Amino acid sequence: MMKQTRLLDSEHSKELFAYFGLAVYYSQALEQQLVNLLMLMKVSQGKVPTEEDLADLYHQKLSNSLGQLVNEIQHHFPFTEEETEQLKEVWKQRNYIVHDYFKERIQETFSPAGRSRMIRELTNFKQQAQDLERKLQKYTSELYEKLGLDQETEKGGTPTQV
């Protein structure tokens, strides 16, 4: 066990854990962007009458899972079929990474080749989540402009840029 512990303290292992952290970070940035877009859609449809309602809804949506947000946003925003598929794919991969990744891949963490393979996968996922998050950020900005809203801060002072 001592040898395995030392192995996990290696620079290569630390790099693997850093990419895991980045993958989780970008999936959360994507969740935040989905909340922003969802809130704006509701405002644009006149479904949030007061500031207080908006603040309540915002906090409620922040506690929703990525899956709930993906399912809900599809009813409010005209995504292309390809974008919808990307969202579902990132959601599926995010759940795997957060809940099962190391449980299922623990043996691979003990070899350089296994760690390198995992780093490549996590890098690919991070890139997908980041690209999707940027696309949603663009949609959010366009909607802000269309609605004539101040884009610097959201209700409650939350910056829109993640």
N, C-alpha and C positions, 0 to 999 in steps of 0.2 A: 504494500500500500504506500510505503514511503516513496518508492520510485515513481509511482503514478502521481502523487502529490507534487513532487519536484517537477515532473513533466508538465503539469498544469500551470506551474509558475514560470514556464519557459516563455521567452519573448514571442514565439510563434503561437502559443496558447493564448497569451494576452492579446495578440492580434485577432485571433478567432473571437474572443469575448468582446473585443471592441467592435467588430463587425456585427456581432449579434446585437450589441447595444444600439448601433446605428440602424439596424433593421427595425428594431422595436421603436426607436425614436421616430423614424419616418412613417411608420404605420400610425403612430399617435398624431403626428403632424397631419396626416391624411384625415384621421378622425376629426380633428379640430376644423379642418377645411370643410369637411362635410357638414359639420354643425353650422359653420358660418353661412354656407350656401343655403342650407335648409332654413335657417332663420330669415335670411333675405327673401327667399321664395315666399315664406309665410307673410312677411311684411308686405311684399309686392302684391299679394293676393288679398290684402286687407284682413288677414286672419288674426292679427295681434293688435287689438285696439289701444292698449295703453303701454306706457314704459314699464309699468310693474308686470303686466302680462308678459312682455318681451323678456324681462329679466328672469321671471319664473320659468318660462319656456326654455330659455338659454341654459339655465342650470339643470333643468330636467334632461335636455338633449345631451349635455356633457356627460351625464351618467349612463347614457345609452351605450350599448355595445356597438362595435363596428358593423356587425350583421344587421342590427336594428336600423342603424343609420343608412346602410346601403339599401335595405328594403324600402325604407320610407322615402329616401331622396328620389328613387325611381318614379314615384307617383307625383312628384312635384317639379322635376327638372327634365327637360327633353334631351337626355343623353342619347348618343348613337348606340346602336347595338354593340359595336366594338367597345365603346367606353363602358357600357354596362357589364360586358364580359370581363374587361380589365378589372373593374371594381370587384366583381365576384371572385376573380382569381386571386387578387391581392388579399381580399378578406379571408379566403380559404388558406392561403399560404401563411398569413399573419397568425391565424389560429394555430396552425401546425407549429410555427416557429415559437410562439409564446408558450404553448401548452405541452408539446411533445418532442421538440427538436432534440434536446440533449438526452432525453430518456431513450429515444430510439437510436441515437447516433453515438452513444457514449464510447463505444469501442473505437470509433474513428478518431476520437479526440486524442488517442494515445499514439497515433502515427503521423509523421509529417505529411504523408500523402493524403490521409484522411482529413487532417486539419485544412490542408490547402483546398481540397474539394469542398469542404464546408464553407470556407471563406469565399470561394467563387459563388456558391449558391446564395449566401447571405448578401454578397455584393450585388448579384443580379436582382434579388428581391428588393434590396434598398433602392436600387435604381428605378425599378418599376413603381414602387410606392412614391418615390420622389418625383418622378415624371407625372404621375397621376395627381399628386398633390399640387404641383405647379399648374397643371391644366385646370384644376378646380379653383386655384387661386386666381387664374385669369378670368374664369367665369364669374367668380365672386366680384372681382374688380369691375367687370363689364356691367354687372347687375347694380353695383353701387352707383356707377355713373348714370345708368338708365333711370335709377330711382332718385338721382340727385342728392345722394347722402354723402356725408363726410366720411372719407375712407380712412382717416388717421386712426380712429378708435371705434370700436364697436360699443354697443350699449354696455354699460358697466365698466368701460375703460379698458376693455381687452383689445390689445393690438391685433389687427387682422393678419399681419405677417407672422408666420410661425418660424 
